Amino acid sequence: MQTPAHAALGDLLSYAGTEPLVPGTLVRVPLGKREVLGVVWNEPVSLEGAEPDMALKPVGAALDALAPLGEAWRDLVAFAGRYYQRSIGEIALAALPPQLRDLTTTQLARRLKRKTTAGPVAQTAESANLIALSEEQTAALARIEAETGTFLLVGSTGSGKTEVYLRCVADLLARDPEAQALVMVPEINLTPQLEARFKARFGDEAVVSLHSGMTNPQRLASWLAAHSGVARIVLGTRMAVFASIPGLKLIVVDEEHDPSYKQQEGARYSARDLAVWRGQREKAKVILGSATPSLESWHQSRPAEGEDPGGRYVRLAMPSRIGAGELPAVRVVDMTQQPGKTVLSAPLLDAIGQRIARGEQSMIFLNRRGYAPVLACGDCGWKSECPHCSAYRVFHKIDRTLRCHHCGFTERVPRACPACGNPDIAPVGRGTERLEEHLAELFAGVKHADGSAVRIARIDADSTKKQGSLESQLAAVHAGEVDVLVGTQMIAKGHDFRRITLVAAVNPDGALFSSDFRAPERLFSLLMQSAGRAGRDAAYLAAQGARAEMWIQTHHAQHPLFMALRRHDYTSFAAQQLEERQAAGMPPFAFQALLRADAREQSVAQGFLNLAADKAEALPGADLVTRYPAVPLAIQRVANVERAQMLIESPSRAALQRLLAAWQPLLHELRRTPEGKGVIRWLVDVDPHSI
């Protein structure tokens, strides 16, 4: 049942029942003064001869109109709880649709009557047989058909990975009338376009979506369709990895490298890693797809060489683009050679202007939303710091607000400096909103042949808040109603823009020297993905007589990352990064966890962590696990809460897991001591994505 992660109630609670209930049955049970939803986890046991003080509370109603949750699903939940150091109840109930917790047995039975059997899945007019496959696609499909396990499909942007997914699903459903497939994408905004392709191929009734952007009734309907087998194909974001899919035979994880697959609140699971585990447990094939795989997956797919037996995954390569031009030429602009305070270099502006003149589209990428990252006073040095966080509030010119992107604290922009009264406070730095304004000013005098003005649009988290706004903005880009598109990483992932022939990254240098060892990997991936938005239609390029280009403005033009990017050479970049990580003893050559603590004072949070490290000394296997001193987080204060963390590392995953499991009761106990009283919360993050 769902209980707080650190309620220390234990994983399983016992109740009395008059009738034996099958494991996996959903029931209502009393917990304190509430009645909550629970899952029967084990076979019932007889209490005959038990001690009198073993009196148990009775089970309430059983939702027996619903088929029990299967053993494989319960094994997945139990593994996730053990591995990520959370309770089974927290994982299990978070995996179920929220509305299921409130339905009566009668209401549930009524829902289930609407459709209970799956029909045959026929491919529709957009038949797979009408689409010619490349040699690389054909070879990849043959390997997937002939072999088992997990496959890493390394395909450049535009190589036709989605068509491989569609064919694999089609072959599976045609071969097995009971089979189901799970297809995962990293972000909600990529779900509609993939859903459209799958429904066009397999029909509306065969496909359901599962993601947090759906209403509770929608999520319940999709979950019931998957659980009952009515839906043969489940599309979703990371939460879909926990969907009950009894006939699961194939799992696809598209853009498997994306950090969005790692949950950052509550149970901090990796949906990609759980998908691989689930595939092994259910004997389902797993396809991990990416143009820039995570270094963990790349390492796991390495071929055998010498004494190295190789990785556990099968690597499949599709380097060629289909129906698209050659990969964009990468132009690196050395900003040290440009005039001071240059935002967009003269060569880049000229290239954008040429695209506008030819009726082509350009995409300008800046991973910082808002108008400016800070507002400052030139007289006294005041800056728009957040009073609740160790961060600056971002200036949003469109509504004249200063907004903290960490805690949400928002105020109107002051008329003058709050510290000295100077009326000339000014924005420092640039976000997408300011870049959009700057481009509009630069191209204000440029007209199309018909006399119309240059059209500039912005897509980021601020411009897409309203329901349907993202879809309408993307539709405008696809329809050719936008000349220059400005945005954050939202526009760099997965979108098939046919008329974009230039992509530019304005200021990507921040990640080159980050304290986070994964930052270069994420930057390379993001830039490769961004480049993949350009030149996706070979026929359009030929008609325009153009070549797609990726422009990068940097103060470090000779950096090895940009050298590899110029050659579109992921292989050499990955080799260099893995060599560095192996020398430093970092993942995937070591295994990590973070112990985090939040308190009103930094000293209390760090004190709790350091004392916890001392307590761990006596645990079995502690000598195989390194515990580093506690430090503040990069943003150490959010919403008036101080945050600290401790890195835990081991060359052995098993040793790390043993220590974490043995540590849990000590951490609960420590929280109740005087040293732990000031701690607001603590958590363990296994395989953290950012440190």
Salt bridges, closest charged atoms under 4 A:
ASP75 OD2 - ARG281 NE 2.79
GLU90 OE1 - ARG86 NE 2.92
GLU126 OE2 - ARG201 NH2 3.22
GLU145 OE1 - ARG175 NH1 3.54
GLU147 OE2 - ARG143 NE 2.40
GLU163 OE2 - ARG167 NE 3.18
GLU163 OE1 - ARG197 NH2 3.74
GLU163 OE1 - ARG201 NH2 2.91
GLU187 OE2 - LYS493 NZ 2.70
GLU195 OE2 - LYS199 NZ 3.30
GLU205 OE1 - LYS115 NZ 3.81
GLU255 OE1 - HIS257 ND1 3.88
GLU256 OE1 - ARG272 NH1 3.30
ASP258 OD2 - LYS493 NZ 2.95
ASP273 OD1 - ARG272 NE 2.99
GLU282 OE2 - ARG278 NE 2.85
GLU296 OE2 - ARG518 NH2 2.87
GLU296 OE2 - ARG581 NH1 3.95
ASP308 OD2 - ARG302 NE 2.85
GLU326 OE2 - ARG547 NE 3.60
GLU360 OE1 - ARG355 NE 3.72
GLU360 OE2 - ARG358 NE 2.66
ASP399 OD2 - ARG403 NH2 2.91
GLU411 OE1 - ARG393 NH1 2.80
GLU433 OE1 - HIS396 ND1 3.88
GLU436 OE1 - ARG458 NE 2.84
GLU437 OE1 - LYS397 NZ 2.75
ASP460 OD2 - ARG458 NH1 3.10
ASP462 OD1 - ARG369 NH1 2.78
ASP462 OD2 - HIS396 ND1 3.54
ASP462 OD1 - ARG403 NH1 3.23
ASP483 OD2 - HIS448 NE2 2.84
ASP483 OD1 - ARG455 NH2 3.20
ASP496 OD1 - ARG498 NH1 2.77
ASP496 OD1 - ARG536 NE 2.70
ASP509 OD2 - HIS555 ND1 3.63
ASP516 OD2 - ARG522 NH2 2.56
GLU521 OE1 - ARG581 NH2 2.73
ASP537 OD2 - ARG498 NE 3.83
GLU549 OE2 - ARG331 NH2 3.10
GLU549 OE1 - ARG355 NH1 3.62
ASP569 OD2 - ARG567 NE 3.54
ASP598 OD1 - ARG596 NH2 3.84
ASP598 OD2 - ARG681 NH1 2.70
GLU617 OE2 - ARG627 NH2 2.93
GLU642 OE2 - ARG637 NE 3.90
ASP685 OD1 - LYS262 NZ 2.68
ASP685 OD2 - ARG268 NH1 3.93
ASP687 OD2 - ARG653 NH1 3.92
